[in-house]
Amino acid sequence: MSDFITLLPILFFTTLRLTTPLLLAALGGLFSERAGVINIALEGLMLSGAFTSAVVTWKTGNPWIGVLCGIGAGVAVAWVYAIFTIKFKADQVVSGTAINILMIGLPGFLSGALFLSSGSTPSIPEQAQMPYFPIIFAFVMVPVTWYVLYKTPFGLRLRAVGENPAAADAAGVSVYRIRYTGVMISGALAAVGGAYLSIGQASLFTRNMTAGRGFIALAALIFGKWRPVQTMLACLFFGFTEALTIQVQGIQFIRWKLFTAILIIIVAVIALFVIQLGKERETSNEKLPLWITATSGFITFLLAAYITKRILGVVREYWFAETGIPIQFIQIIPYVLTIVVLAGFIGASRAPKALGQPYQKER
Amino acid sequence: MIVGDNPIKAYGLLIGSALSYPVGIGYTLFYTTPLIFTGLAVAVAFRCGLLNIGAEGQLYVAAFAATWIGISAAKLPMILLVPIACIFAVLGGAFWGAIPGVLKARFGSHEVINTIMLNFIAISILGYFTQYHYKTPGDPIMQTAPIGANAHIPRLGQFIPGMPEFIPLNFAFILALLACVFVYVFLWKTKFGYEIRATGLNPTAAEYGGIAPRKQIIVAMALSGALAGMVGIHEVLGYRYVYYDNFSANVGFTGIAVALLGRNHPVGVLFAALFFGMLERGGIPVDAFTEKVSKDIVDILKALVILFVAGEAMFQMLFSKLGVMKEQ
């Protein structure tokens, strides 16, 4: 376990660093999806923010202006997406995919035109980078999102529009306006996440630099059941697995003990999920005392950990007797987990009811 | 356009180079082939009411399956090895496509998220196999050892007079045309296809009519994966002869554009794939011979086509407004 403990502080900060873009994008997605608009375009929105902020920061030398312009770009792209999905009722997944492809091509095209290099933008100096602000901003946005969503009239309308647009409309809420706002907020937040990638973690924009983070953010949003705090936990978890893969990249193979520890953490996450699910089921019936829930959860966890360890032992003996666990097997954990969680723990009912359905105002 | 290069020159390059005989057309058809497969794959799933974003992962699994058999059974005679490798590619793709189908049918989990996740999983796991098990030792590139020569499928340059053999256009193109015919016959002339389309149009009504939507979903996704998997035949057996890590240049995602533009009909898919194949081919000289316009313009055009086809209601609104103005 000793190598695990020495890794821990580095792992912690790397996790925060890698969680930031995911969290911002996922919170963005939350605003859009709670209003009933699927946001597969998060990837493209992040890219637009990353590119614009990198270029503007390079030009002005001021990262604040860069981030603001990045937000502007994200909102603009989100507005286009909103026009197509809300006004023209285009299929949300299909037009989201189109936005993603567009944002792979457009930055390359523009940077080819501006800098004669379609692969990346010029590098910005270190003093013009913004390494810490977005991290703080992302985690501050979690309680802010919670407050806006559950304690303000706007949040109530947003949720109503996502669950039952016809009823919201009848109550005098402008469905279209709320949906436009939700999608554009998602553009702004995702753009900050993207900006953090290009002017926070790196010093330039490279082609397709988000590398699927928008999709992971979407998975985290589903994993977190479209709620701010749970979504943050899911993002932290995904950030953690990514941090692991980066930390052990030089080693190529992870020690068995470390791998076992990781798997037990994962089992714990799943156990927590099961417990929470049990809790929610009980709300309709009589509530069980807390100690029963806690004990049953603990026993589930112990059992699962024991079984995991035994299975691992068998796997180790048969396949990886001489080496450790290859890095790719850590990489796929968040993806496999998403599929498992989607299949096992989240019913279709948890999603906002009107998610993905264009709204047609009655005439 | 706005960036300072002559737009006519750029588009001229784009279209001219894509249609010149024989090299331009040869390459255009070469780029068209995988797009026909992925376009058909997306279209079949669409007809069943499913959006398959996972063609990318399915074609990787298929390509690796074909490579695997091509390496491990390299000694088989060509007449056996080529069909077996093709079947492995198709089965590999069908397997990877059936997973989200089963998940949707059994647990009701959304196929879009599952296929995206399965894309990442396929790339990671196949990267592992490539890196640790099937690489030529000492090779710095992430690719497998070459497949046996008996698994190569012939290039069309050997049969068509005037078509130089260096053009990688291969037999898979014929296969793609056959796949179009197959999909048409399957969807519109068989009971199975009818049931799939009925499920896509209205699952509840289909169920009342005695069709099991769950089974149709699995069949449609497996078939969709199998079609995407045929890209593996084209890329591995016909062109690269190795499994190359991350070889697909978003062919799976372009398939969505192809299917949309082709209205989910095999004939439409064929022409849409030709159009996008032209763009792919034409993007290369645009990149090379203009100073500022990069080949990213191809991605932009693709995205705009998807957006405007998806948002067709816009044109209806526009026309109805024009109509109103005329009446006034």
Interface residues (C-beta under 8 A of the other chain):
Chain A: I40 F84 K87 F88 K89 A90 D91 V93 V94 S95 T97 A98 I99 N100 I101 L102 I104 G105 L106 P107 G108 F109 L110 G112 A113 L116 S118 G212 F215 L218 A219 I222 P326 Q328 F329 Q331 I332 Y335 V336 T338 I339 L342 A343 G344 I346 G347 A348
Chain B: I2 V3 G4 L51 I53 L103 R106 F107 G108 S109 H110 V112 I113 N114 I116 M117 L118 F120 I121 S124 I125 G127 Y128 Q131 Y132 N250 F253 T254 I256 A257 L260 D287 E291 K292 V293 S294 K295 D296 I297 V298 D299 I300 K302 A303 L304 I306 L307 A310 G311 E312 A313 M314 M317
